[in-house]
Amino acid sequence: MSPRKSILLLGLAAVVAAVAFAVWGPKVLTLRKMTGLVATEAPQQFGPQKEKRNPVIRMDEERIALAKIEQIKVGPATMATRLSVPAVIAPDANQVAHVSVKLSGTVAELRKNIGDEVKKGEILGALESREVADAKSEYMAARLSNDLQQDLTTRDKAAWGSKAIPEQQYIRSRNAASQTAMRLDIARQKLFALGVDESEIVAIPQAPEGTLRLQNVRAPISGRVVERKVDLGTAVGRDNLETELFVIVDLSRVWVEMAVNSSDLPTVREGQSVAVSVRGGSVGTGKIIFVSPLLDKDTRAARVVATLNNPDRLWRPGSFVTAAITVDSRPVAVAVPAVAVQSVNGRNVVFVRTAEGFEKRDVVLGLRDDGMVEVTSGLAAGETIASSNTFPLKAELSKPGVEE
């Protein structure tokens, strides 16, 4: 082959090789990289990476005070699991007294009216009754007879001791004294049955004659008169007449009547704590004293009763309330007031106090209980946060002066 032809063939081969590399070279290189036959270069870095910081809202103590932002140091707490049920306030059945008459007569005096506060033993009114007049007269006669006989027996005993009278006479005198004493006691018991107390019985001999036919009506408990069923001159007593004069209720303690579904009953027990609340109103804590073993045939719910102290008379019988029964409780490492948590871009955040102001901190929440919420991550015990009036801090996040 001539040299000229050899040069032409070599040039043609170079052209074919160049075209083949242009077409197949990148694919082969990619395949080799995928199979690990070619080392890949690390991405080029153009400087140190800047660590991302939470936004900080700069505020000094003066601005914090002007914004009325309260702060607390967070820590552990006990969170409860509660069962909420509808309930109604009712009078404590042990704190209700129906004042009834035990004799026939007419209402001669009324000292208390509906709404009045009364003390135990205080006079509510008076009845005029022939029955009580007869009983008092009988008592006075029995007392006089007994006093005379007791004096006679004392003298007979002294005379028998000095042999002035025979023993038989003294024995008869002693038996008579026992009988008069028994009749006096019977007369006293009759007055007790009619509602006359001991102090009134003692005062009967010295009482004016016109008062013997009057019988005072006293309050059996302290409380408030919620009903007065008679007026002056009303005939009361037997023969289908009105027997109830007053109804007194002591509201220093009330009942919370709940209806608990049968499916929830296994978690409810006597002695459990109950948080009682009314919309926009008071909050109190009671204790379950009764869980009915019976279910209502219509609702399939059981009656549950809790007792609730009511010293300020804020809980009115008949009010509808919400009762939250504490069925379980456990300690948590960090808990914050629910009002301290804000929602920013769909995330729950709190504002942590720093030297410059407040730092926005994303948190993960857990249990909620009575205005508190558990923080499972994002916050450590001992840190100080803004606990109230945090809306101004949330608004500050949208301003350009907030550091990122």
C-alpha positions, 0 to 999 in steps of 0.5 A: 500500500502506498504511503498516501493511502495509509495516511488517508485510512488513518485520518478516516479512522480518527474521524470515526473514533471521534464521532463514536466517542461523542455519541457513546462516551457520556453514556459509558462514563455515566454507566461507569459512575453508576457501577463505581468504576469512576470516583465522583467529585464532592460538591464544591463548597464556597464557604462554611455552612451557617447554622440555622437559628430560631428567630429571636425577638429583641425586647428589654425588661421595660418593653416586656413590662409595658406589654404585660408579658408574664413569665414562668419557669417550666417544670414537671407536673402531674397530668390527669386523664379526665372523663367529661360528663354533663351534670346538674347541681342539686341540694345535698339531701343531708342539708335539707330540712322540712319544718313540720308541726306535730300538733293542731293549731293556728299560726300565731306568729311568723318571724322569718320569711322566704330568703332569710338566713337562720341559725340552728335553734332560732325561732321561725314562728309560733303556733297557738294550740289548745293541745300544747296548752293542755300538755303544759298544764298537765306538766305543771300539775305533775311537777307541783304534785311531785315536788310536794310528794318528794318533800313529804317523803323526805320528812317521813324518812327522817321521822322513820329514822327517829322511830316517830312513824312506823316503817310501813308509812315510810314505804307508802310515802316512798312509793307515792314519790316514785309514782309522782316522779314517773307522772312528771317524766311522762308529762315532760316526754309529751311536751318533747313529742309536741316539739317543746325543747328543754329550755322552754320546759324549764321556763314554763312555771315562770312563763306568763299565763297567756303564753301557755297556749303558744308553741315556738317553731325552731329551725332544725338546721342552719341555712336559708329559708327557701319556702314558707307555706303558711300565713298568719292565722293558717290552720295547721296540723291534723285532719288533712290540714297543712303540716309543713311550715318551712323548708330550710336548705343549707347550701354550704355543700351541694351535690353534683348529679352526673349520668355516666354511660355504662361503657365508662362505668368501669373507670369511675369509682367512689373517692375520685376527684371531679372538676366542676365547671360552668361556661364562663363561670366558676370552677370547683373540685368535688369528690365522688361519694356514690356510684349507683349499681343500677342503670336507668332503663331508658338511658342505660346510664348510672347515677353518680353523685359527687359532693362539692363545697359551696362556702360562697353560695356560687353553685345554685341547685338546678344549674347545668354544669360539666363534670370532669372525673379524674380517671387516671393521672401520671407525671410529666417532665415539662408542662406549660400553660395552654395559653403560652402556646401559639400556632405559627405557620401551622406549628406549635411554638412557645417563646423562651426567654433569652438575654436579648428577648424571646426566642421562638421555639417549636414544641411537640405537645402531649396531654392536656389537663385543666389549662396545662399542656405537656411538652414532649420535645422542644423545651427543657425543664428549668427554662423560662417562657412567656406564659401569657399575653403572647400575641404581641410576640407572635405579631413581632415575628412578621416584622423585618427586625426579627433575627433569623 
